[in-house]
Amino acid sequence: MDICFATNNKHKVEEVASLLPPSFRLLTLKEIGCMDELPEERDTLEGNSLQKAEYVFNKFGIPCISDDTGLEVNALNGRPGVYSARYAGPDADSPSNIQKLLQALGDTENRAARFRTIITFITPDVVRQFEGTVEGCITHSLSGLSGFGYDPVFMPEGHDVTFAEMTSDEKNAISHRGRAVRKLVDYLKSQENSLISS
């Protein structure tokens, strides 16, 4: 069964593909001929993830998975949340997003935060969503060179290093996306026979 992962991030595709049974083949947007900018116009992670999956499924007629991720900071009432990628503006990059976050928090003692990922899976017969969350806190300064996004200022609960100081394997073992992906993979394995035959 071919499934499109609504991303051109090869690392994401490889991560999920490595966990799937051989009967599932993951394809990128490029591989199905989709060069479109996917819509992300909803105000929740669940909404954006669903919107992207529906767009690809409806236009290309192929089962699809998509994800949306946000950083939710308690002291900022859950912001940046669904706007994490463009927190500092529509053309913002990670350094400017991090700078705005650290400025917004200032010397606030309550730095509790969580990363949350929602993965949507859609076929002609199924629409399912899977959530992965990791609790942690925002550090006062950047630390580490690995990862991407807010990784240099996010320290997961039970650890004394940021995501950016971990190897990709260490991060994937506990990360929000890793947890959501494992729920998706467990579902696909449990439904393998019915999905392949439908």
C-alpha positions as CSV (number, residue, x, y, z in Angstrom):
1,M,0.0,0.0,0.0
2,D,1.4,3.4,-1.0
3,I,1.0,6.2,1.4
4,C,2.1,9.8,0.8
5,F,3.7,11.6,3.8
6,A,2.8,15.2,3.2
7,T,6.3,16.5,3.7
8,N,9.5,17.0,1.7
9,N,11.6,16.4,4.8
10,K,13.5,13.2,3.9
11,H,14.5,12.7,7.5
12,K,10.9,12.5,8.6
13,V,10.0,10.1,5.8
14,E,13.0,7.8,6.6
15,E,12.1,7.8,10.3
16,V,8.5,6.6,9.7
17,A,9.4,4.3,6.8
18,S,12.0,2.5,9.0
19,L,9.2,1.5,11.4
20,L,6.6,0.4,8.9
21,P,5.9,-3.2,7.8
22,P,7.2,-4.0,4.2
23,S,3.6,-3.9,2.8
24,F,3.5,-0.1,3.3
25,R,5.5,2.2,1.1
26,L,5.9,5.9,2.0
27,L,6.1,8.5,-0.8
28,T,7.1,12.1,-0.5
29,L,5.0,15.0,-2.0
30,K,7.6,15.3,-4.7
31,E,7.3,11.6,-5.6
32,I,3.5,12.0,-6.2
33,G,4.0,15.1,-8.3
34,C,2.8,17.6,-5.6
35,M,4.7,20.9,-5.8
36,D,1.9,22.9,-4.1
37,E,2.2,24.9,-1.0
38,L,0.1,23.0,1.4
39,P,-2.6,25.0,3.3
40,E,-2.2,25.6,7.0
41,E,-5.1,28.0,7.7
42,R,-6.7,26.4,10.8
43,D,-6.1,27.7,14.4
44,T,-5.3,24.3,15.9
45,L,-2.6,21.7,15.4
46,E,-5.4,19.1,14.8
47,G,-7.0,21.4,12.2
48,N,-3.8,22.1,10.3
49,S,-2.7,18.4,10.2
50,L,-6.2,17.4,8.9
51,Q,-6.3,20.2,6.4
52,K,-2.9,19.2,4.8
53,A,-3.9,15.5,4.7
54,E,-7.3,16.2,3.1
55,Y,-5.7,18.5,0.5
56,V,-3.3,15.8,-0.7
57,F,-5.8,13.0,-0.5
58,N,-8.6,15.0,-2.3
59,K,-6.2,16.2,-5.1
60,F,-4.1,13.2,-5.7
61,G,-6.4,10.3,-4.5
62,I,-3.7,8.6,-2.5
63,P,-3.8,7.7,1.2
64,C,-1.9,10.3,3.1
65,I,-0.4,11.1,6.5
66,S,0.5,14.6,7.6
67,D,1.8,16.2,10.8
68,D,1.7,19.5,12.6
69,T,3.7,20.4,15.7
70,G,3.7,23.2,18.1
71,L,5.5,24.4,21.2
72,E,3.1,25.3,24.0
73,V,4.5,27.4,26.9
74,N,2.5,27.6,30.1
75,A,3.5,31.2,31.0
76,L,2.5,32.4,27.6
77,N,-1.0,30.8,27.8
78,G,0.0,28.0,25.3
79,R,1.7,30.2,22.8
80,P,3.3,30.0,20.3
81,G,1.3,26.8,19.7
82,V,0.0,26.4,16.2
83,Y,2.0,29.5,15.2
84,S,5.4,28.1,16.4
85,A,7.0,28.1,12.9
86,R,6.0,31.7,12.3
87,Y,6.1,33.1,15.8
88,A,8.3,36.0,14.9
89,G,6.5,36.7,11.6
90,P,5.5,35.0,8.4
91,D,9.1,34.8,7.1
92,A,10.7,34.1,10.5
93,D,13.5,31.6,10.9
94,S,14.4,29.6,14.0
95,P,16.8,32.0,15.5
96,S,14.3,34.9,15.4
97,N,11.5,32.7,16.8
98,I,13.8,31.6,19.7
99,Q,14.8,35.2,20.3
100,K,11.2,36.3,20.5
101,L,10.4,33.4,22.8
102,L,13.2,34.1,25.3
103,Q,12.3,37.8,25.3
104,A,8.7,37.0,25.9
105,L,9.6,34.9,28.9
106,G,12.3,37.2,30.3
107,D,13.2,36.1,33.8
108,T,9.9,34.2,34.3
109,E,10.5,31.4,36.8
110,N,7.7,29.2,35.4
111,R,9.2,27.9,32.2
112,A,7.2,24.7,31.8
113,A,6.4,23.8,28.2
114,R,5.5,20.9,26.0
115,F,6.0,20.0,22.4
116,R,2.9,18.5,20.8
117,T,2.6,16.7,17.5
118,I,-0.6,15.7,15.7
119,I,-0.4,13.1,12.9
120,T,-3.4,12.6,10.6
121,F,-3.9,9.4,8.5
122,I,-6.6,9.5,5.8
123,T,-7.8,6.9,3.3
124,P,-11.1,6.6,1.5
125,D,-12.5,4.8,4.6
126,V,-10.5,6.1,7.5
127,V,-9.6,9.4,9.1
128,R,-7.6,9.0,12.3
129,Q,-5.4,11.3,14.4
130,F,-2.5,10.4,16.7
131,E,-1.0,12.7,19.3
132,G,2.4,12.7,20.8
133,T,3.5,15.0,23.6
134,V,6.7,15.6,25.6
135,E,6.8,17.8,28.7
136,G,9.8,19.9,29.5
137,C,10.9,23.5,30.1
138,I,12.4,26.4,28.2
139,T,16.0,27.2,29.2
140,H,17.4,30.7,29.7
141,S,19.8,30.4,26.8
142,L,20.6,28.3,23.7
143,S,22.5,25.1,24.2
144,G,23.5,22.5,21.6
145,L,23.9,22.4,17.8
146,S,21.8,19.4,16.7
147,G,18.1,19.3,15.9
148,F,16.1,22.2,14.5
149,G,13.5,24.8,15.5
150,Y,13.2,25.4,19.3
151,D,15.4,22.4,20.1
152,P,18.3,24.5,21.6
153,V,16.0,26.0,24.3
154,F,13.8,23.0,25.1
155,M,14.9,20.6,27.9
156,P,12.7,17.5,28.1
157,E,11.5,16.4,31.5
158,G,13.9,14.0,33.3
159,H,17.0,15.2,31.3
160,D,19.6,17.8,31.9
161,V,20.4,18.6,28.3
162,T,18.3,20.2,25.5
163,F,17.0,18.4,22.4
164,A,19.8,20.1,20.5
165,E,22.4,18.4,22.7
166,M,21.0,14.9,22.0
167,T,21.7,12.6,19.1
168,S,18.8,12.1,16.7
169,D,18.3,8.6,18.1
170,E,18.2,9.9,21.7
171,K,15.7,12.6,20.7
172,N,13.5,10.3,18.6
173,A,13.2,7.8,21.5
174,I,11.4,10.4,23.7
175,S,10.2,13.1,21.3
176,H,6.7,14.2,20.6
177,R,6.9,13.3,16.9
178,G,8.4,9.9,17.8
179,R,5.6,9.1,20.2
180,A,2.9,10.1,17.6
181,V,4.7,8.1,14.9
182,R,4.8,5.0,17.1
183,K,1.0,5.3,17.7
184,L,0.5,5.6,14.0
185,V,2.7,2.6,13.2
186,D,0.9,0.5,15.8
187,Y,-2.4,1.4,14.2
188,L,-1.2,0.5,10.7
189,K,0.2,-2.8,11.9
190,S,-3.0,-3.7,13.6
191,Q,-5.1,-2.8,10.5
192,E,-2.6,-4.1,8.0
193,N,-4.8,-6.8,6.5
194,S,-7.9,-4.7,6.1
195,L,-6.0,-1.6,4.8
196,I,-4.1,-3.6,2.2
197,S,-7.2,-5.4,1.0
198,S,-9.5,-2.4,0.8
